[in-house]
Amino acid sequence: MALDLQGTWVLTADFTLDGIVTNPPDQTFTLEFGPLLPSGVFNGHYTNLLDPSQFVAQVFSSPRGTAISIVQTHAGANYYATFSGYLVPANASMIRGAWVDLEGRKGDFQLVRL
């Protein structure tokens, strides 16, 4: 069964690409994803920021695991970032991975379902 992203998630991220999110993280945000659309994606947005960024997420599942791809866009600021991660096998409510934006920043992230 594919992962259902619908719901509220806490996003923590850092600016060091080393496979772990620093403790405490550099950033903590709350995201809300809507239901799976017929196109096979989930749309999301921040719930704790006055930031109009939009998130589009896609889930890829196989017997080997579940991968997640998220693209963040903020057209007004001409900002784009990608998040690529995997569902943690021992915790179906946690996604870990790496992110990068077009400004050259990068780091690790973690999403935890509320």
N, CA, C and O atoms as CSV, one atom per row, in Angstrom:
chain,resi,resn,atom,element,x,y,z
A,1,MET,N,N,0.844,-1.183,0.000
A,1,MET,CA,C,0.000,0.000,0.000
A,1,MET,C,C,0.887,1.244,0.000
A,1,MET,O,O,1.851,1.319,0.762
A,2,ALA,N,N,0.570,2.206,-0.841
A,2,ALA,CA,C,1.370,3.423,-0.948
A,2,ALA,C,C,1.132,4.329,0.261
A,2,ALA,O,O,0.070,4.301,0.883
A,3,LEU,N,N,2.122,5.109,0.566
A,3,LEU,CA,C,2.055,6.057,1.669
A,3,LEU,C,C,1.048,7.156,1.350
A,3,LEU,O,O,1.076,7.718,0.255
A,4,ASP,N,N,0.170,7.465,2.279
A,4,ASP,CA,C,-0.786,8.564,2.143
A,4,ASP,C,C,-0.217,9.767,2.888
A,4,ASP,O,O,-0.134,9.750,4.116
A,5,LEU,N,N,0.174,10.808,2.158
A,5,LEU,CA,C,0.770,11.996,2.771
A,5,LEU,C,C,-0.272,12.958,3.332
A,5,LEU,O,O,0.090,13.903,4.032
A,6,GLN,N,N,-1.541,12.747,3.049
A,6,GLN,CA,C,-2.559,13.690,3.504
A,6,GLN,C,C,-2.479,13.887,5.002
A,6,GLN,O,O,-2.422,12.917,5.758
A,7,GLY,N,N,-2.474,15.148,5.439
A,7,GLY,CA,C,-2.440,15.454,6.856
A,7,GLY,C,C,-1.357,16.474,7.176
A,7,GLY,O,O,-0.788,17.106,6.286
A,8,THR,N,N,-1.088,16.617,8.467
A,8,THR,CA,C,-0.143,17.606,8.958
A,8,THR,C,C,1.188,16.946,9.301
A,8,THR,O,O,1.228,15.892,9.936
A,9,TRP,N,N,2.272,17.581,8.872
A,9,TRP,CA,C,3.623,17.080,9.079
A,9,TRP,C,C,4.504,18.189,9.640
A,9,TRP,O,O,4.327,19.354,9.284
A,10,VAL,N,N,5.440,17.850,10.499
A,10,VAL,CA,C,6.447,18.795,10.977
A,10,VAL,C,C,7.705,18.576,10.144
A,10,VAL,O,O,8.245,17.472,10.082
A,11,LEU,N,N,8.156,19.646,9.508
A,11,LEU,CA,C,9.370,19.619,8.686
A,11,LEU,C,C,10.504,20.251,9.469
A,11,LEU,O,O,10.420,21.417,9.854
A,12,THR,N,N,11.560,19.497,9.708
A,12,THR,CA,C,12.784,20.046,10.284
A,12,THR,C,C,13.883,19.901,9.243
A,12,THR,O,O,13.945,18.911,8.514
A,13,ALA,N,N,14.748,20.906,9.190
A,13,ALA,CA,C,15.795,20.898,8.165
A,13,ALA,C,C,17.028,21.629,8.675
A,13,ALA,O,O,16.961,22.447,9.592
A,14,ASP,N,N,18.156,21.305,8.051
A,14,ASP,CA,C,19.400,22.006,8.359
A,14,ASP,C,C,20.089,22.400,7.069
A,14,ASP,O,O,19.598,22.110,5.978
A,15,PHE,N,N,21.229,23.062,7.198
A,15,PHE,CA,C,21.974,23.545,6.033
A,15,PHE,C,C,23.300,22.806,5.855
A,15,PHE,O,O,24.229,23.330,5.240
A,16,THR,N,N,23.384,21.591,6.392
A,16,THR,CA,C,24.582,20.764,6.252
A,16,THR,C,C,24.171,19.418,5.676
A,16,THR,O,O,23.417,18.675,6.304
A,17,LEU,N,N,24.660,19.104,4.496
A,17,LEU,CA,C,24.307,17.845,3.846
A,17,LEU,C,C,25.252,16.754,4.328
A,17,LEU,O,O,26.324,16.545,3.761
A,18,ASP,N,N,24.829,16.053,5.401
A,18,ASP,CA,C,25.675,15.010,5.984
A,18,ASP,C,C,24.876,13.780,6.415
A,18,ASP,O,O,25.406,12.898,7.090
A,19,GLY,N,N,23.610,13.723,6.027
A,19,GLY,CA,C,22.810,12.547,6.327
A,19,GLY,C,C,22.020,12.600,7.620
A,19,GLY,O,O,21.230,11.697,7.895
A,20,ILE,N,N,22.218,13.653,8.429
A,20,ILE,CA,C,21.458,13.783,9.677
A,20,ILE,C,C,20.997,15.232,9.839
A,20,ILE,O,O,21.692,16.159,9.424
A,21,VAL,N,N,19.845,15.418,10.433
A,21,VAL,CA,C,19.366,16.761,10.742
A,21,VAL,C,C,19.991,17.166,12.071
A,21,VAL,O,O,19.885,16.445,13.063
A,22,THR,N,N,20.646,18.328,12.081
A,22,THR,CA,C,21.297,18.778,13.311
A,22,THR,C,C,20.277,18.941,14.422
A,22,THR,O,O,19.099,19.193,14.169
A,23,ASN,N,N,20.735,18.796,15.637
A,23,ASN,CA,C,19.880,18.928,16.798
A,23,ASN,C,C,20.401,20.057,17.667
A,23,ASN,O,O,21.489,19.901,18.221
A,24,PRO,N,N,19.716,21.181,17.833
A,24,PRO,CA,C,18.417,21.448,17.237
A,24,PRO,C,C,18.549,21.772,15.754
A,24,PRO,O,O,19.611,22.202,15.303
A,25,PRO,N,N,17.476,21.568,14.997
A,25,PRO,CA,C,17.533,21.843,13.559
A,25,PRO,C,C,17.619,23.342,13.290
A,25,PRO,O,O,17.265,24.151,14.149
A,26,ASP,N,N,18.087,23.711,12.107
A,26,ASP,CA,C,18.160,25.115,11.708
A,26,ASP,C,C,16.779,25.684,11.428
A,26,ASP,O,O,16.558,26.884,11.590
A,27,GLN,N,N,15.853,24.841,11.012
A,27,GLN,CA,C,14.505,25.290,10.659
A,27,GLN,C,C,13.471,24.264,11.089
A,27,GLN,O,O,13.716,23.061,11.006
A,28,THR,N,N,12.314,24.734,11.549
A,28,THR,CA,C,11.185,23.857,11.858
A,28,THR,C,C,9.921,24.534,11.341
A,28,THR,O,O,9.642,25.687,11.668
A,29,PHE,N,N,9.163,23.803,10.531
A,29,PHE,CA,C,7.939,24.317,9.933
A,29,PHE,C,C,6.854,23.251,10.029
A,29,PHE,O,O,7.136,22.081,10.288
A,30,THR,N,N,5.619,23.672,9.819
A,30,THR,CA,C,4.504,22.737,9.757
A,30,THR,C,C,3.912,22.791,8.352
A,30,THR,O,O,3.635,23.869,7.826
A,31,LEU,N,N,3.720,21.620,7.752
A,31,LEU,CA,C,3.139,21.500,6.411
A,31,LEU,C,C,1.828,20.739,6.487
A,31,LEU,O,O,1.658,19.833,7.303
A,32,GLU,N,N,0.912,21.125,5.622
A,32,GLU,CA,C,-0.360,20.406,5.480
A,32,GLU,C,C,-0.464,19.933,4.042
A,32,GLU,O,O,-0.388,20.733,3.110
A,33,PHE,N,N,-0.640,18.617,3.862
A,33,PHE,CA,C,-0.847,18.053,2.533
A,33,PHE,C,C,-2.309,17.652,2.393
A,33,PHE,O,O,-2.905,17.103,3.319
A,34,GLY,N,N,-2.879,17.932,1.223
A,34,GLY,CA,C,-4.251,17.545,0.927
A,34,GLY,C,C,-4.316,16.108,0.454
A,34,GLY,O,O,-3.316,15.391,0.485
A,35,PRO,N,N,-5.499,15.685,0.015
A,35,PRO,CA,C,-5.670,14.299,-0.446
A,35,PRO,C,C,-4.938,14.054,-1.764
A,35,PRO,O,O,-4.590,14.985,-2.491
A,36,LEU,N,N,-4.720,12.791,-2.042
A,36,LEU,CA,C,-4.104,12.386,-3.307
A,36,LEU,C,C,-5.002,12.834,-4.458
A,36,LEU,O,O,-6.198,12.543,-4.477
A,37,LEU,N,N,-4.413,13.542,-5.410
A,37,LEU,CA,C,-5.161,14.025,-6.564
A,37,LEU,C,C,-5.168,12.965,-7.670
A,37,LEU,O,O,-4.317,12.075,-7.669
A,38,PRO,N,N,-6.104,13.045,-8.604
A,38,PRO,CA,C,-6.123,12.085,-9.714
A,38,PRO,C,C,-4.813,12.042,-10.500
A,38,PRO,O,O,-4.493,11.026,-11.118
A,39,SER,N,N,-4.056,13.141,-10.479
A,39,SER,CA,C,-2.772,13.184,-11.184
A,39,SER,C,C,-1.673,12.420,-10.449
A,39,SER,O,O,-0.561,12.287,-10.959
A,40,GLY,N,N,-1.979,11.917,-9.253
A,40,GLY,CA,C,-1.003,11.123,-8.512
A,40,GLY,C,C,-0.094,11.928,-7.600
A,40,GLY,O,O,0.943,11.427,-7.165
A,41,VAL,N,N,-0.466,13.176,-7.301
A,41,VAL,CA,C,0.361,14.013,-6.435
A,41,VAL,C,C,-0.463,14.521,-5.252
A,41,VAL,O,O,-1.694,14.499,-5.265
A,42,PHE,N,N,0.256,14.976,-4.240
A,42,PHE,CA,C,-0.335,15.631,-3.076
A,42,PHE,C,C,0.100,17.100,-3.116
A,42,PHE,O,O,1.277,17.387,-3.332
A,43,ASN,N,N,-0.827,18.019,-2.914
A,43,ASN,CA,C,-0.475,19.434,-2.819
A,43,ASN,C,C,-0.392,19.826,-1.355
A,43,ASN,O,O,-1.188,19.371,-0.533
A,44,GLY,N,N,0.581,20.679,-1.034
A,44,GLY,CA,C,0.744,21.098,0.341
A,44,GLY,C,C,1.116,22.558,0.470
A,44,GLY,O,O,1.426,23.232,-0.512
A,45,HIS,N,N,1.078,23.038,1.723
A,45,HIS,CA,C,1.439,24.420,2.032
A,45,HIS,C,C,1.860,24.511,3.502
A,45,HIS,O,O,1.562,23.632,4.311
A,46,TYR,N,N,2.566,25.609,3.820
A,46,TYR,CA,C,2.914,25.872,5.221
A,46,TYR,C,C,1.652,26.221,5.993
A,46,TYR,O,O,0.729,26.826,5.447
A,47,THR,N,N,1.616,25.839,7.264
A,47,THR,CA,C,0.497,26.242,8.117
A,47,THR,C,C,0.941,27.211,9.205
A,47,THR,O,O,0.098,27.837,9.848
A,48,ASN,N,N,2.250,27.346,9.425
A,48,ASN,CA,C,2.718,28.214,10.505
A,48,ASN,C,C,3.548,29.394,10.010
A,48,ASN,O,O,4.241,30.036,10.799
A,49,LEU,N,N,3.485,29.685,8.718
A,49,LEU,CA,C,4.225,30.813,8.144
A,49,LEU,C,C,3.331,31.600,7.201
A,49,LEU,O,O,2.421,31.049,6.582
A,50,LEU,N,N,3.599,32.885,7.102
A,50,LEU,CA,C,2.936,33.694,6.077
A,50,LEU,C,C,3.776,33.632,4.815
A,50,LEU,O,O,4.249,34.653,4.315
A,51,ASP,N,N,3.953,32.431,4.313
A,51,ASP,CA,C,4.762,32.153,3.123
A,51,ASP,C,C,3.862,31.405,2.148
A,51,ASP,O,O,3.377,30.320,2.468
A,52,PRO,N,N,3.632,31.968,0.963
A,52,PRO,CA,C,2.713,31.324,0.020
A,52,PRO,C,C,3.310,30.157,-0.762
A,52,PRO,O,O,2.724,29.726,-1.756
A,53,SER,N,N,4.449,29.644,-0.342
A,53,SER,CA,C,5.047,28.506,-1.041
A,53,SER,C,C,4.045,27.377,-1.198
A,53,SER,O,O,3.220,27.121,-0.321
A,54,GLN,N,N,4.138,26.714,-2.330
A,54,GLN,CA,C,3.327,25.537,-2.604
A,54,GLN,C,C,4.254,24.325,-2.707
A,54,GLN,O,O,5.381,24.431,-3.190
A,55,PHE,N,N,3.770,23.188,-2.251
A,55,PHE,CA,C,4.533,21.950,-2.292
A,55,PHE,C,C,3.750,20.934,-3.112
A,55,PHE,O,O,2.537,20.797,-2.954
A,56,VAL,N,N,4.447,20.228,-3.983
A,56,VAL,CA,C,3.845,19.138,-4.754
A,56,VAL,C,C,4.672,17.893,-4.457
A,56,VAL,O,O,5.879,17.864,-4.699
A,57,ALA,N,N,4.015,16.872,-3.933
A,57,ALA,CA,C,4.713,15.657,-3.511
A,57,ALA,C,C,4.210,14.449,-4.281
A,57,ALA,O,O,3.034,14.345,-4.629
A,58,GLN,N,N,5.131,13.551,-4.532
A,58,GLN,CA,C,4.796,12.299,-5.200
A,58,GLN,C,C,5.459,11.162,-4.428
A,58,GLN,O,O,6.582,11.297,-3.941
A,59,VAL,N,N,4.753,10.048,-4.326
A,59,VAL,CA,C,5.231,8.880,-3.583
A,59,VAL,C,C,5.485,7.747,-4.568
A,59,VAL,O,O,4.677,7.486,-5.460
A,60,PHE,N,N,6.620,7.080,-4.391
A,60,PHE,CA,C,6.997,5.941,-5.233
A,60,PHE,C,C,7.248,4.752,-4.316
A,60,PHE,O,O,8.124,4.813,-3.453
A,61,SER,N,N,6.494,3.678,-4.490
A,61,SER,CA,C,6.626,2.515,-3.610
A,61,SER,C,C,7.020,1.275,-4.398
A,61,SER,O,O,6.606,1.079,-5.541
A,62,SER,N,N,7.827,0.451,-3.757
A,62,SER,CA,C,8.222,-0.837,-4.321
A,62,SER,C,C,8.460,-1.787,-3.157
A,62,SER,O,O,8.427,-1.362,-2.002
A,63,PRO,N,N,8.696,-3.054,-3.432
A,63,PRO,CA,C,9.009,-3.983,-2.346
A,63,PRO,C,C,10.274,-3.586,-1.571
A,63,PRO,O,O,10.459,-4.011,-0.431
A,64,ARG,N,N,11.133,-2.782,-2.180
A,64,ARG,CA,C,12.388,-2.371,-1.526
A,64,ARG,C,C,12.214,-1.172,-0.614
A,64,ARG,O,O,13.098,-0.891,0.195
A,65,GLY,N,N,11.078,-0.440,-0.721
A,65,GLY,CA,C,10.865,0.716,0.130
A,65,GLY,C,C,9.999,1.764,-0.533
A,65,GLY,O,O,9.425,1.541,-1.598
A,66,THR,N,N,9.916,2.914,0.120
A,66,THR,CA,C,9.089,4.011,-0.370
A,66,THR,C,C,9.932,5.271,-0.475
A,66,THR,O,O,10.567,5.687,0.493
A,67,ALA,N,N,9.933,5.876,-1.661
A,67,ALA,CA,C,10.653,7.127,-1.905
A,67,ALA,C,C,9.633,8.248,-2.071
A,67,ALA,O,O,8.524,8.033,-2.560
A,68,ILE,N,N,10.031,9.452,-1.652
A,68,ILE,CA,C,9.174,10.614,-1.736
A,68,ILE,C,C,9.933,11.733,-2.432
A,68,ILE,O,O,11.095,11.993,-2.121
A,69,SER,N,N,9.271,12.394,-3.373
A,69,SER,CA,C,9.840,13.544,-4.073
A,69,SER,C,C,8.910,14.734,-3.854
A,69,SER,O,O,7.709,14.645,-4.111
A,70,ILE,N,N,9.467,15.847,-3.379
A,70,ILE,CA,C,8.677,17.050,-3.113
A,70,ILE,C,C,9.349,18.233,-3.803
A,70,ILE,O,O,10.563,18.411,-3.708
A,71,VAL,N,N,8.553,19.034,-4.494
A,71,VAL,CA,C,9.051,20.270,-5.097
A,71,VAL,C,C,8.343,21.437,-4.420
A,71,VAL,O,O,7.115,21.473,-4.344
A,72,GLN,N,N,9.136,22.392,-3.929
A,72,GLN,CA,C,8.606,23.611,-3.319
A,72,GLN,C,C,8.754,24.751,-4.309
A,72,GLN,O,O,9.829,24.957,-4.871
A,73,THR,N,N,7.672,25.494,-4.522
A,73,THR,CA,C,7.736,26.655,-5.404
A,73,THR,C,C,7.153,27.874,-4.698
A,73,THR,O,O,6.146,27.783,-3.995
A,74,HIS,N,N,7.793,28.990,-4.896
A,74,HIS,CA,C,7.302,30.289,-4.435
A,74,HIS,C,C,7.514,31.227,-5.605
A,74,HIS,O,O,8.540,31.900,-5.705
A,75,ALA,N,N,6.521,31.263,-6.495
A,75,ALA,CA,C,6.669,31.984,-7.759
A,75,ALA,C,C,6.975,33.460,-7.555
A,75,ALA,O,O,7.778,34.025,-8.299
A,76,GLY,N,N,6.359,34.096,-6.572
A,76,GLY,CA,C,6.583,35.514,-6.341
A,76,GLY,C,C,8.019,35.841,-5.979
A,76,GLY,O,O,8.519,36.914,-6.316
A,77,ALA,N,N,8.679,34.926,-5.298
A,77,ALA,CA,C,10.076,35.133,-4.898
A,77,ALA,C,C,11.026,34.432,-5.857
A,77,ALA,O,O,12.243,34.471,-5.678
A,78,ASN,N,N,10.461,33.787,-6.879
A,78,ASN,CA,C,11.276,33.030,-7.833
A,78,ASN,C,C,12.151,32.006,-7.108
A,78,ASN,O,O,13.329,31.845,-7.425
A,79,TYR,N,N,11.551,31.309,-6.122
A,79,TYR,CA,C,12.268,30.335,-5.299
A,79,TYR,C,C,11.781,28.931,-5.618
A,79,TYR,O,O,10.578,28.685,-5.715
A,80,TYR,N,N,12.728,28.012,-5.780
A,80,TYR,CA,C,12.409,26.612,-6.039
A,80,TYR,C,C,13.357,25.731,-5.244
A,80,TYR,O,O,14.557,25.998,-5.174
A,81,ALA,N,N,12.811,24.679,-4.645
A,81,ALA,CA,C,13.618,23.711,-3.908
A,81,ALA,C,C,13.056,22.318,-4.151
A,81,ALA,O,O,11.869,22.152,-4.429
A,82,THR,N,N,13.921,21.327,-4.044
A,82,THR,CA,C,13.481,19.942,-4.144
A,82,THR,C,C,13.884,19.190,-2.883
A,82,THR,O,O,14.939,19.437,-2.298
A,83,PHE,N,N,13.029,18.278,-2.486
A,83,PHE,CA,C,13.260,17.408,-1.335
A,83,PHE,C,C,13.141,15.978,-1.849
A,83,PHE,O,O,12.145,15.626,-2.481
A,84,SER,N,N,14.136,15.168,-1.586
A,84,SER,CA,C,14.117,13.774,-1.996
A,84,SER,C,C,14.390,12.925,-0.768
A,84,SER,O,O,15.416,13.091,-0.108
A,85,GLY,N,N,13.464,12.008,-0.458
A,85,GLY,CA,C,13.640,11.244,0.770
A,85,GLY,C,C,13.032,9.868,0.686
A,85,GLY,O,O,12.584,9.420,-0.370
A,86,TYR,N,N,13.028,9.211,1.827
A,86,TYR,CA,C,12.505,7.849,1.927
A,86,TYR,C,C,11.724,7.699,3.227
A,86,TYR,O,O,12.013,8.365,4.220
A,87,LEU,N,N,10.749,6.830,3.206
A,87,LEU,CA,C,9.991,6.488,4.400
A,87,LEU,C,C,10.871,5.611,5.273
A,87,LEU,O,O,11.374,4.585,4.814
A,88,VAL,N,N,11.063,6.002,6.526
A,88,VAL,CA,C,11.899,5.233,7.449
A,88,VAL,C,C,11.208,3.897,7.726
A,88,VAL,O,O,10.087,3.880,8.233
A,89,PRO,N,N,11.862,2.777,7.400
A,89,PRO,CA,C,11.200,1.471,7.518
A,89,PRO,C,C,10.641,1.168,8.909
A,89,PRO,O,O,9.582,0.551,9.025
A,90,ALA,N,N,11.328,1.587,9.947
A,90,ALA,CA,C,10.885,1.266,11.303
A,90,ALA,C,C,9.852,2.260,11.832
A,90,ALA,O,O,9.335,2.081,12.935
A,91,ASN,N,N,9.541,3.317,11.052
A,91,ASN,CA,C,8.611,4.342,11.518
A,91,ASN,C,C,7.823,4.892,10.330
A,91,ASN,O,O,8.313,5.762,9.610
A,92,ALA,N,N,6.616,4.393,10.126
A,92,ALA,CA,C,5.804,4.789,8.969
A,92,ALA,C,C,5.306,6.227,9.047
A,92,ALA,O,O,4.586,6.674,8.154
A,93,SER,N,N,5.674,6.958,10.097
A,93,SER,CA,C,5.288,8.358,10.237
A,93,SER,C,C,6.483,9.290,10.082
A,93,SER,O,O,6.398,10.461,10.453
A,94,MET,N,N,7.603,8.790,9.538
A,94,MET,CA,C,8.810,9.601,9.413
A,94,MET,C,C,9.429,9.438,8.031
A,94,MET,O,O,9.579,8.328,7.521
A,95,ILE,N,N,9.783,10.579,7.440
A,95,ILE,CA,C,10.466,10.621,6.151
A,95,ILE,C,C,11.777,11.356,6.356
A,95,ILE,O,O,11.802,12.414,6.985
A,96,ARG,N,N,12.856,10.817,5.840
A,96,ARG,CA,C,14.167,11.462,5.936
A,96,ARG,C,C,14.749,11.611,4.540
A,96,ARG,O,O,14.460,10.816,3.646
A,97,GLY,N,N,15.587,12.657,4.360
A,97,GLY,CA,C,16.212,12.834,3.068
A,97,GLY,C,C,17.051,14.087,2.992
A,97,GLY,O,O,17.507,14.619,4.004
A,98,ALA,N,N,17.246,14.552,1.755
A,98,ALA,CA,C,18.076,15.728,1.485
A,98,ALA,C,C,17.285,16.729,0.658
A,98,ALA,O,O,16.365,16.361,-0.072
A,99,TRP,N,N,17.654,18.000,0.781
A,99,TRP,CA,C,17.004,19.044,0.007
A,99,TRP,C,C,18.071,19.927,-0.625
A,99,TRP,O,O,19.211,19.985,-0.164
A,100,VAL,N,N,17.672,20.616,-1.697
A,100,VAL,CA,C,18.554,21.564,-2.373
A,100,VAL,C,C,17.669,22.628,-3.019
A,100,VAL,O,O,16.554,22.334,-3.450
A,101,ASP,N,N,18.173,23.880,-3.086
A,101,ASP,CA,C,17.424,24.917,-3.782
A,101,ASP,C,C,18.274,25.533,-4.890
A,101,ASP,O,O,19.466,25.247,-5.002
A,102,LEU,N,N,17.656,26.372,-5.697
A,102,LEU,CA,C,18.346,26.951,-6.838
A,102,LEU,C,C,19.342,28.038,-6.446
A,102,LEU,O,O,20.091,28.529,-7.291
A,103,GLU,N,N,19.356,28.416,-5.167
A,103,GLU,CA,C,20.339,29.384,-4.679
A,103,GLU,C,C,21.617,28.692,-4.229
A,103,GLU,O,O,22.558,29.347,-3.780
A,104,GLY,N,N,21.653,27.369,-4.349
A,104,GLY,CA,C,22.845,26.607,-3.981
A,104,GLY,C,C,22.864,26.103,-2.553
A,104,GLY,O,O,23.819,25.447,-2.139
A,105,ARG,N,N,21.815,26.403,-1.793
A,105,ARG,CA,C,21.753,25.895,-0.414
A,105,ARG,C,C,21.307,24.448,-0.448
A,105,ARG,O,O,20.603,24.020,-1.363
A,106,LYS,N,N,21.725,23.701,0.561
A,106,LYS,CA,C,21.372,22.283,0.634
A,106,LYS,C,C,21.468,21.821,2.079
A,106,LYS,O,O,22.067,22.483,2.927
A,107,GLY,N,N,20.872,20.684,2.335
A,107,GLY,CA,C,20.927,20.133,3.680
A,107,GLY,C,C,20.096,18.880,3.792
A,107,GLY,O,O,19.691,18.279,2.797
A,108,ASP,N,N,19.855,18.503,5.027
A,108,ASP,CA,C,19.069,17.319,5.335
A,108,ASP,C,C,17.693,17.762,5.843
A,108,ASP,O,O,17.536,18.875,6.343
A,109,PHE,N,N,16.709,16.883,5.710
A,109,PHE,CA,C,15.386,17.193,6.252
A,109,PHE,C,C,14.763,15.942,6.850
A,109,PHE,O,O,15.179,14.813,6.589
A,110,GLN,N,N,13.754,16.195,7.656
A,110,GLN,CA,C,12.965,15.120,8.239
A,110,GLN,C,C,11.516,15.607,8.322
A,110,GLN,O,O,11.257,16.728,8.761
A,111,LEU,N,N,10.599,14.780,7.909
A,111,LEU,CA,C,9.171,15.039,8.041
A,111,LEU,C,C,8.599,14.025,9.020
A,111,LEU,O,O,8.847,12.827,8.890
A,112,VAL,N,N,7.832,14.501,10.003
A,112,VAL,CA,C,7.201,13.619,10.974
A,112,VAL,C,C,5.715,13.955,10.999
A,112,VAL,O,O,5.332,15.111,11.177
A,113,ARG,N,N,4.891,12.942,10.820
A,113,ARG,CA,C,3.430,13.141,10.833
A,113,ARG,C,C,2.966,13.478,12.232
A,113,ARG,O,O,3.368,12.847,13.209
A,114,LEU,N,N,2.095,14.504,12.313
A,114,LEU,CA,C,1.477,14.845,13.608
A,114,LEU,C,C,0.250,13.982,13.843
A,114,LEU,O,O,-0.410,14.115,14.874
